[in-house]
Amino acid sequence: MSNIPDDLSYTKEHEWISGLEDGLVATVGITAFAAEALGDVVYVQLPEVGSTVEAGDSIGEVESTKSVSDIYTPVGGEVVEVNQTLVDDPSLANSDPYGEGWMFKVRADGDAADLLSAEEYAALTSGES
Amino acid sequence: MSRPTPLRDVHESLGATLTDFAGWLMPLRYGSESAEHNAVRQAAGLFDLSHMGEIFLTGPQAADALDYALVGHLSALATGRARYTMIVDERGGVLDDLIVYRLGDEEFMVVANASNAGKVADELMTRAKAYDARVEDRSDEYALIAVQGPRSQEILATLTDADLAGLKYYTGLPGRVDGREALIARTGYTGEDGFELFVAVQDAVPLWHALTAAGEPYGLKPAGLSSRDTLRLEAGMPLYGNELSAELTPFDAGMGRVVKFDKPGDFVGRSALEAVKDTPPRRRLTGLVARGRRVPRHGYPVTKDGAVVGEVTSGAPSQTLGKPIALAYVDAGIDAGEGLAVDIRGRQEPVDVVELPFYRRNK
């Protein structure tokens, strides 16, 4: 069973999001479940700072040894920061997916659609694992 | 339901990610596949390959039957030696690539890919009918454990009295490992020195534990199919279903050297292969290294000036080169020196053509 922190929200695309409740800047990354399913992450492509994104857009990709996955943004708004440390060391997505492995920050201009609680996400992933 | 190997419980206790592969439940990786890959390059890795097929041919005409059934000249193989070869259909299309071990004057073991083992056994039975030879699919009786990497010989030497130093590449001899009967073969699919141990199913678990303990001081790690794939790709070795298929002849795959026209007698596929042996193939199996970090993968188009000129058959990030690498069939007519790209989900990513293999070990 992978680690699913209680204080984050989740998406069906296996991303986590935090900071939404502040109405300010949300931080997004992929979950430990996603990182384990991918295997060693070798390349992360992130959106450009300053770009405007819409909820549900594919705004980047994660490559592992065996596969590649899109990164979707759960919220729309302006991308205000991306994790350059992760781009330089993609293995952080595996070793610390909820911390050093964060991916990008969005100044949200609306609500996120269809977010899951930790409990709901745990139920989703127990069906997939 | 996928079939488990005799080592399934061991894999689970090691926390392996298991995957379906050719109808078998196999370890994909135990932890980081990059670490497993590097362990094989730098120390040693331990693989469960029990999904592979072991088909035995025995009898006075076993050698003749194989000469007819396969493209290689197996009657010329000395006892104790192994040979990489292929089985083709009447049209010359590759049904599987194989390693054949000569265990005695009248005894051979054919090792087939898991995905093709049943088909190969059936074909061998049909093709051997006119010969005084018995074909037996004994895949269920054997487990196969491989120790691969530069420290393999030292590790194995702690568990056997067999003359490993005298065991040359592509040879195999019966011996005992950890007190258990084994066919000890110096073969592999990683581009490293290493051994493959064919043992009885009931010996698989204790042998795995013995090898794990023996290898611990040398840095041996259990390694899954994910690292096996990246290791063979770096070594430029073809994978059936990717670089090889029934739609391609050995010549199409750039492996015409395995076809031995000078052996006596007819063999299945001879006339079809003789007709194409001097025709340059339309496409050539080509090694590509990406300039960027996005990975060309199986099925992606190879392009030049916007036109499709080939297709990627295998691709992966290369641990050893630090860049993505790929094998691709590329049109023979084009100048592949400059301007090649791979269409990676809509973006043309530049690639350079390199000599194969991508990686060659220091001997």
Chai-1 contact restraints between the chains, C-beta under 6 A:
chainA,res_idxA,chainB,res_idxB,connection_type,confidence,min_distance_angstrom,max_distance_angstrom,comment,restraint_id
A,G39,B,E33,contact,1.0,0.0,6.0,A-B,restraint_1
A,D40,B,S32,contact,1.0,0.0,6.0,A-B,restraint_2
A,D40,B,E33,contact,1.0,0.0,6.0,A-B,restraint_3
A,D40,B,S34,contact,1.0,0.0,6.0,A-B,restraint_4
A,V42,B,P317,contact,1.0,0.0,6.0,A-B,restraint_5
A,Y43,B,R293,contact,1.0,0.0,6.0,A-B,restraint_6
A,E63,B,V295,contact,1.0,0.0,6.0,A-B,restraint_7
A,T65,B,E33,contact,1.0,0.0,6.0,A-B,restraint_8
A,T65,B,S226,contact,1.0,0.0,6.0,A-B,restraint_9
A,T65,B,A316,contact,1.0,0.0,6.0,A-B,restraint_10
A,T65,B,P317,contact,1.0,0.0,6.0,A-B,restraint_11
A,K66,B,S226,contact,1.0,0.0,6.0,A-B,restraint_12
